[in-house]
Amino acid sequence: MAVDSYMTLSQLQGRIREVLCQGFAAPLWITAEIGELKVNARSGHCYLQLVEKGGRNGVPQAQAQAVIWASQYGMLASYFRGATGEELAVGMKVLFRASVSYHELYGLSLRIVDIDPLYTLGDLARQRQQTIAQLREDGVFDLNRELGIPQVPQRIAVISSPQAAGYQDFMNELGASPYRFDAVLFDAVMQGHGAEASIIGALEAVADRMEEFDAVVMIRGGGSQSDLSFLNSYLLSFHVAQFPLPVIAGLGHDKDQSVVDMVAALSLKTPTAVAAFLADRVAGFDARLEELGGEIRRCVRRTLDGEEKEVQLYGTLLRERVSGAGLRMEWRLRSLSEGLAAGARRALLARGGRLDALRVRLEESAGRAVAGGEARLLQAQRLTEAADPRKILARGFAIVRTGGRPLTDAARTAAGEELDITLYKGKITAKVTDHEKE
């Protein structure tokens, strides 16, 4: 078939460029998501790929190339950063003003001349609220906070970048504590593109060894405060919320609380504050143990003091009795020993758990107190037994009574008065014939 008229490819491209230039003579306001972003280090131009995603699977349904010339990029980037606290970054939705251009070799492109940061702020806020709502709907929003933080959190999994100033601050503060902490670093990117996936990977690595740790610390600090929007992402927040160990966040930012901060078991401003919290928590538990030890020592002391008084009283009673003293003293000693041990055990059980070293120290102290009390009781028993009238009678002494009352003064007798005399073996009755006064 003969073709009478045709045009070259360059002519077609020229016609397209002409139509576009006529149809889009003035710049337009356009919304899109940043799919790629590169700044040429030599020229300073910023090249972007803009996309519009559709449906739940996020497949792009439109895309275009865009550029911000170096003469405008510095100003626009600074303006955007100042208004939002964020750098222009991949994954961010932006509202920008651009002119449409068409080149025969490079095709359609957009030249960005202005950006509205308020649109991005609103979109970030919407994403944040959507993440919170979805986490609540999934029933995981409060899970990590409900775990609580152990009383003595000394085995710590640290998710951070080893080069981050915040990590060094955290380790220095922890090292200054008088208590021992075992901190294991799980390296992760804590800022910018890739941070979300890197932190999730670190959390999964901790989960594989979770029996080795008491808590997880997620820290960053120093450097730029930009590009923290990943802390509001659903995927990262979901991993933190349902993590099986308590997560302590010290992400080093003073902006509005992120979703990760909200779902973590505890959120503090800086890595240094996290280290101080851990040290203070262990110190508080140590102080409670010392207080418990003091209470036990006071309890033992009161018990011993009370038993000493009882022993003294009991000794007096024993000296007034002739028989049965040995058996009752032996029973009393056993009772005192068992009561003291039971009292110490009750005091320990009522106060709960304690550190092994302190428990050994307290048990040794209680043992020495019991041994000392038993020694004093044994000494009292020996003194009491030495004063037993039967032993005195066995040495040749006698107990003389008149009218049923002990006789201690010869002057109180009269001639012919009958006396009852108790010997070690047996009794006799005698009459007074004479007496001498001292």
C-alpha positions as CSV (number, residue, x, y, z in Angstrom):
1,M,0.0,0.0,0.0
2,A,1.4,3.4,-1.0
3,V,1.6,6.0,1.7
4,D,1.3,9.6,0.4
5,S,2.1,11.4,3.6
6,Y,4.1,10.6,6.7
7,M,6.3,12.3,9.4
8,T,9.6,11.3,10.9
9,L,9.9,10.3,14.6
10,S,11.6,13.6,15.4
11,Q,8.7,15.4,13.8
12,L,6.2,13.5,15.9
13,Q,8.2,14.3,19.0
14,G,8.3,17.9,18.0
15,R,4.5,18.0,17.5
16,I,4.0,16.3,21.0
17,R,6.3,18.9,22.6
18,E,4.5,21.7,20.8
19,V,1.1,20.5,22.0
20,L,2.3,20.0,25.6
21,C,3.9,23.4,25.7
22,Q,0.7,25.0,24.5
23,G,-1.6,23.0,26.7
24,F,0.6,23.4,29.8
25,A,2.0,26.8,29.4
26,A,1.9,27.7,33.1
27,P,3.2,25.6,36.0
28,L,0.8,23.2,37.7
29,W,0.3,22.0,41.3
30,I,0.7,18.2,41.4
31,T,0.7,15.5,44.1
32,A,2.9,12.4,43.9
33,E,5.1,10.2,46.0
34,I,8.9,10.3,45.7
35,G,9.9,6.9,44.3
36,E,13.6,7.7,43.7
37,L,15.8,10.7,44.6
38,K,19.3,11.5,43.7
39,V,21.4,14.6,44.0
40,N,24.3,15.0,41.6
41,A,27.3,15.8,43.8
42,R,29.1,17.7,41.1
43,S,26.2,19.8,39.5
44,G,23.9,20.0,42.5
45,H,20.8,19.1,40.5
46,C,18.2,16.9,42.2
47,Y,16.7,14.1,40.0
48,L,13.5,12.4,41.1
49,Q,11.2,9.7,40.0
50,L,7.6,10.5,41.0
51,V,5.0,7.8,41.3
52,E,1.3,7.5,42.0
53,K,0.3,4.2,43.6
54,G,-3.1,2.7,43.5
55,G,-5.0,-0.2,45.2
56,R,-4.0,-2.1,48.4
57,N,-1.0,-3.7,46.8
58,G,0.6,-0.3,46.1
59,V,1.4,-1.0,42.4
60,P,2.3,2.3,40.6
61,Q,-0.4,3.5,38.2
62,A,1.5,6.5,37.0
63,Q,5.1,7.8,37.1
64,A,7.2,10.6,35.7
65,Q,10.7,12.0,35.8
66,A,11.3,15.3,37.5
67,V,14.2,17.6,38.2
68,I,15.0,20.5,40.6
69,W,17.8,22.6,39.2
70,A,20.7,23.3,41.5
71,S,19.8,27.0,41.5
72,Q,16.5,26.2,43.3
73,Y,17.2,22.9,45.0
74,G,19.1,24.4,47.9
75,M,16.5,26.9,48.7
76,L,13.5,24.5,48.4
77,A,15.2,21.7,50.4
78,S,16.1,24.2,53.2
79,Y,12.5,25.6,53.2
80,F,11.0,22.1,53.3
81,R,13.3,21.0,56.1
82,G,12.6,24.0,58.2
83,A,8.8,23.6,57.9
84,T,8.6,19.8,58.4
85,G,11.8,18.9,60.2
86,E,12.3,16.3,57.5
87,E,14.5,16.0,54.4
88,L,12.9,15.2,51.1
89,A,13.1,11.4,50.9
90,V,11.9,8.3,49.2
91,G,8.4,7.3,50.1
92,M,7.3,10.8,51.0
93,K,4.2,12.3,49.5
94,V,4.7,15.9,48.3
95,L,2.6,18.7,46.7
96,F,4.8,20.5,44.2
97,R,4.5,23.1,41.5
98,A,6.1,22.1,38.2
99,S,6.2,23.1,34.6
100,V,5.8,20.4,32.0
101,S,8.5,19.9,29.4
102,Y,9.1,17.4,26.6
103,H,12.4,16.4,25.0
104,E,12.7,14.4,21.8
105,L,15.3,12.1,23.4
106,Y,14.4,12.1,27.1
107,G,10.6,12.3,26.8
108,L,8.2,13.9,29.3
109,S,9.7,15.5,32.4
110,L,8.6,17.9,35.2
111,R,10.7,20.8,36.4
112,I,9.8,21.5,40.0
113,V,9.8,25.2,41.0
114,D,8.0,25.1,44.4
115,I,6.9,22.7,47.2
116,D,4.1,23.0,49.8
117,P,5.4,21.5,53.0
118,L,2.0,21.7,54.7
119,Y,0.7,19.0,52.5
120,T,3.5,16.6,53.5
121,L,2.9,17.4,57.2
122,G,-0.8,16.6,56.8
123,D,0.0,13.4,55.0
124,L,2.5,12.3,57.7
125,A,-0.1,13.1,60.4
126,R,-2.7,11.0,58.5
127,Q,-0.3,8.1,58.2
128,R,0.4,8.3,61.9
129,Q,-3.2,8.3,62.8
130,Q,-3.9,5.4,60.4
131,T,-1.1,3.4,61.9
132,I,-2.4,4.0,65.5
133,A,-5.9,3.0,64.4
134,Q,-4.7,-0.1,62.7
135,L,-2.6,-1.2,65.6
136,R,-5.6,-0.8,68.0
137,E,-7.9,-2.7,65.6
138,D,-5.3,-5.5,65.5
139,G,-5.3,-5.6,69.3
140,V,-1.5,-5.2,69.7
141,F,-1.2,-1.5,70.6
142,D,-0.8,-2.1,74.4
143,L,0.9,-5.5,74.3
144,N,4.6,-4.5,74.9
145,R,3.7,-1.9,77.6
146,E,1.8,-4.6,79.4
147,L,4.9,-6.7,79.7
148,G,6.4,-4.4,82.3
149,I,10.2,-3.9,82.8
150,P,12.0,-6.4,85.1
151,Q,13.1,-5.2,88.5
152,V,16.8,-6.0,87.7
153,P,17.2,-5.5,83.9
154,Q,20.9,-6.3,83.5
155,R,21.0,-8.3,80.3
156,I,20.3,-5.8,77.5
157,A,19.9,-6.2,73.7
158,V,20.9,-2.9,72.1
159,I,19.6,-2.0,68.7
160,S,21.6,0.9,67.3
161,S,24.4,1.9,64.9
162,P,27.8,1.3,66.4
163,Q,29.0,4.6,64.9
164,A,26.1,6.6,66.4
165,A,27.1,9.1,69.1
166,G,24.0,8.1,71.0
167,Y,25.3,4.5,71.3
168,Q,28.6,5.7,72.7
169,D,26.8,8.0,75.2
170,F,24.6,5.0,76.3
171,M,27.5,2.7,76.9
172,N,29.5,5.4,78.7
173,E,26.6,6.1,81.1
174,L,26.0,2.4,81.7
175,G,29.7,1.9,82.4
176,A,29.8,4.6,85.0
177,S,27.2,2.7,87.0
178,P,28.5,0.6,90.0
179,Y,26.4,-2.3,88.7
180,R,27.3,-4.8,86.0
181,F,25.3,-4.8,82.7
182,D,25.7,-7.2,79.8
183,A,24.9,-5.2,76.7
184,V,24.9,-6.9,73.3
185,L,24.8,-4.7,70.2
186,F,22.5,-5.6,67.3
187,D,23.7,-3.3,64.4
188,A,21.0,-1.5,62.6
189,V,20.5,1.6,60.4
190,M,18.7,4.2,62.6
191,Q,18.0,6.9,60.1
192,G,16.9,7.5,56.5
193,H,16.1,5.1,53.8
194,G,16.4,1.5,54.9
195,A,16.1,2.2,58.6
196,E,12.7,0.4,58.9
197,A,13.8,-2.8,57.3
198,S,17.1,-2.8,59.2
199,I,15.5,-2.3,62.6
200,I,13.0,-5.0,62.0
201,G,15.8,-7.4,61.0
202,A,17.6,-6.5,64.3
203,L,14.4,-7.2,66.3
204,E,14.1,-10.6,64.6
205,A,17.7,-11.4,65.5
206,V,17.0,-10.5,69.2
207,A,13.9,-12.7,69.1
208,D,16.0,-15.7,68.1
209,R,18.0,-15.2,71.3
210,M,15.3,-13.8,73.6
211,E,16.1,-16.1,76.5
212,E,19.5,-14.3,76.9
213,F,18.0,-10.9,77.6
214,D,15.8,-9.0,80.0
215,A,14.9,-6.1,77.8
216,V,15.6,-4.5,74.4
217,V,17.0,-0.9,74.1
218,M,16.4,0.9,70.8
219,I,18.5,4.0,70.6
220,R,19.8,6.7,68.3
221,G,21.2,10.1,68.9
222,G,23.2,12.9,67.4
223,G,23.4,13.9,63.8
224,S,20.4,15.1,61.8
225,Q,16.8,14.8,63.2
226,S,15.5,14.4,59.7
227,D,13.7,11.5,58.1
228,L,12.2,10.0,61.2
229,S,8.9,9.2,59.5
230,F,9.7,5.5,59.6
231,L,9.1,5.6,63.3
232,N,5.4,6.0,62.5
233,S,5.3,3.1,60.0
234,Y,2.8,0.4,60.6
235,L,5.2,-2.5,60.0
236,L,7.9,-1.3,62.4
237,S,5.4,-0.3,65.1
238,F,3.7,-3.7,64.8
239,H,7.0,-5.5,65.4
240,V,7.7,-3.4,68.5
241,A,4.2,-3.6,69.9
242,Q,4.0,-7.4,69.8
243,F,7.7,-8.0,70.7
244,P,8.0,-10.7,73.5
245,L,10.6,-8.6,75.5
246,P,10.0,-5.1,76.8
247,V,11.3,-2.4,74.5
248,I,12.8,0.8,75.8
249,A,13.1,3.5,73.2
250,G,15.6,6.3,73.4
251,L,15.4,7.8,69.9
252,G,16.8,11.2,70.6
253,H,14.2,13.5,69.3
254,D,12.0,16.2,70.8
255,K,9.2,16.2,68.2
256,D,5.8,14.8,68.7
257,Q,5.8,11.3,70.1
258,S,6.2,8.7,67.4
259,V,4.1,5.6,67.2
260,V,7.1,3.5,68.1
261,D,7.5,5.6,71.2
262,M,3.8,5.0,72.0
263,V,3.8,1.2,71.7
264,A,7.2,0.6,73.4
265,A,7.2,-0.4,77.1
266,L,9.0,2.8,77.9
267,S,10.1,5.8,75.9
268,L,12.7,8.3,77.0
269,K,14.2,11.3,75.3
270,T,17.8,10.3,74.8
271,P,20.1,7.2,75.0
272,T,21.8,8.7,78.1
273,A,18.4,8.9,79.8
274,V,17.8,5.2,79.0
275,A,21.1,4.2,80.6
276,A,20.4,6.3,83.7
277,F,17.0,4.7,84.0
278,L,18.5,1.2,83.9
279,A,21.1,2.0,86.5
280,D,18.5,3.7,88.8
281,R,16.2,0.7,88.5
282,V,18.9,-1.7,89.7
283,A,20.0,0.7,92.4
284,G,16.4,0.9,93.7
285,F,16.1,-2.8,93.9
286,D,19.5,-3.0,95.7
287,A,18.2,-0.4,98.2
288,R,15.1,-2.4,98.8
289,L,17.2,-5.5,99.5
290,E,19.4,-3.6,101.9
291,E,16.3,-2.4,103.7
292,L,15.0,-5.9,103.8
293,G,18.3,-7.1,105.3
294,G,18.1,-4.4,108.0
295,E,14.5,-5.4,108.9
296,I,15.6,-9.0,109.2
297,R,18.6,-8.1,111.4
298,R,16.3,-5.9,113.6
299,C,13.8,-8.7,113.8
300,V,16.5,-11.2,114.9
301,R,17.8,-8.7,117.4
302,R,14.4,-8.1,118.9
303,T,13.8,-11.8,119.1
304,L,17.1,-12.5,120.8
305,D,16.7,-9.6,123.3
306,G,13.2,-10.9,124.2
307,E,14.4,-14.4,124.6
308,E,17.3,-13.3,126.9
309,K,14.8,-11.7,129.2
310,E,12.7,-14.8,129.2
311,V,15.7,-16.9,129.9
312,Q,16.6,-14.7,132.9
313,L,13.1,-14.9,134.2
314,Y,13.0,-18.6,133.6
315,G,16.3,-19.1,135.5
316,T,14.8,-17.4,138.5
317,L,11.8,-19.6,138.4
318,L,14.0,-22.7,138.1
319,R,16.0,-21.8,141.1
320,E,12.8,-21.6,143.2
321,R,11.8,-25.2,142.1
322,V,13.5,-28.4,143.2
323,S,12.6,-30.7,140.4
324,G,11.7,-30.8,136.8
325,A,14.1,-27.9,135.8
326,G,16.3,-29.8,133.4
327,L,13.4,-31.1,131.2
328,R,11.7,-27.8,131.0
329,M,14.9,-25.9,130.1
330,E,15.7,-28.4,127.4
331,W,12.2,-28.0,125.9
332,R,12.5,-24.2,126.1
333,L,15.8,-24.2,124.4
334,R,14.4,-26.3,121.5
335,S,11.3,-24.0,121.3
336,L,13.5,-20.9,121.3
337,S,15.7,-22.2,118.5
338,E,12.9,-23.4,116.4
339,G,10.9,-20.2,116.9
340,L,13.9,-18.0,116.0
341,A,14.5,-20.0,112.8
342,A,10.8,-19.9,111.9
343,G,10.7,-16.2,112.5
344,A,13.6,-15.6,110.2
345,R,12.1,-17.7,107.5
346,R,8.7,-15.9,107.8
347,A,10.4,-12.6,107.5
348,L,12.3,-13.7,104.4
349,L,9.2,-15.2,102.8
350,A,7.1,-12.1,103.6
351,R,9.6,-9.8,101.8
352,G,9.9,-11.8,98.6
353,G,13.0,-12.6,96.5
354,R,16.5,-11.2,96.9
355,L,20.0,-11.4,95.4
356,D,21.9,-14.6,96.0
357,A,24.8,-12.9,97.7
358,L,22.6,-11.0,100.1
359,R,20.6,-14.1,100.9
360,V,23.8,-16.0,101.8
361,R,25.0,-13.0,104.0
362,L,21.7,-12.8,105.8
363,E,21.5,-16.6,106.4
364,E,25.0,-16.5,107.8
365,S,24.1,-13.6,110.0
366,A,20.9,-15.3,111.2
367,G,22.9,-18.5,111.8
368,R,25.5,-16.7,114.0
369,A,22.7,-14.9,115.9
370,V,20.9,-18.3,116.6
371,A,24.2,-19.9,117.6
372,G,25.0,-17.0,119.9
373,G,21.5,-17.2,121.4
374,E,21.8,-20.9,122.0
375,A,25.2,-20.4,123.6
376,R,23.8,-17.9,126.0
377,L,20.8,-20.1,126.7
378,L,23.2,-23.1,127.4
379,Q,25.2,-20.9,129.8
380,A,22.0,-19.9,131.6
381,Q,21.0,-23.5,131.8
382,R,24.3,-24.5,133.3
383,L,24.1,-21.7,135.9
384,T,20.6,-22.8,136.8
385,E,21.6,-26.4,137.1
386,A,24.5,-25.4,139.3
387,A,22.0,-23.7,141.6
388,D,19.7,-26.8,141.7
389,P,19.0,-27.5,145.4
390,R,19.4,-31.3,144.9
391,K,23.0,-30.8,143.7
392,I,23.6,-28.7,146.8
393,L,22.1,-31.4,149.0
394,A,24.3,-34.0,147.4
395,R,27.3,-32.2,148.7
396,G,26.2,-32.6,152.3
397,F,24.0,-29.6,152.8
398,A,20.4,-29.8,154.2
399,I,17.2,-27.8,154.0
400,V,15.7,-27.0,157.5
401,R,12.1,-26.0,157.8
402,T,9.9,-25.1,160.7
403,G,6.2,-24.9,160.4
404,G,6.6,-25.6,156.6
405,R,8.8,-22.5,156.1
406,P,12.5,-22.5,155.4
407,L,14.7,-21.8,158.5
408,T,17.6,-19.5,157.8
409,D,18.2,-17.9,161.3
410,A,18.9,-20.0,164.5
411,A,17.6,-17.1,166.6
412,R,14.1,-17.8,165.3
413,T,13.9,-21.2,167.0
414,A,13.0,-22.1,170.6
415,A,14.0,-25.0,172.8
416,G,11.8,-28.1,172.2
417,E,10.6,-26.8,168.7
418,E,10.4,-29.5,166.1
419,L,12.4,-29.1,162.9
420,D,11.9,-30.9,159.5
421,I,15.3,-31.6,157.9
422,T,15.5,-32.5,154.2
423,L,18.6,-34.4,153.2
424,Y,19.8,-35.5,149.8
425,K,18.2,-38.8,150.5
426,G,15.3,-38.8,152.9
427,K,14.0,-36.5,155.7
428,I,14.3,-36.5,159.5
429,T,12.6,-34.7,162.3
430,A,14.6,-33.2,165.2
431,K,14.0,-31.0,168.3
432,V,15.9,-27.9,169.3
433,T,17.8,-28.3,172.5
434,D,20.0,-25.3,172.2
435,H,21.1,-22.6,169.6
436,E,23.8,-20.1,169.2
437,K,23.3,-16.6,167.8
438,E,25.8,-15.0,165.4
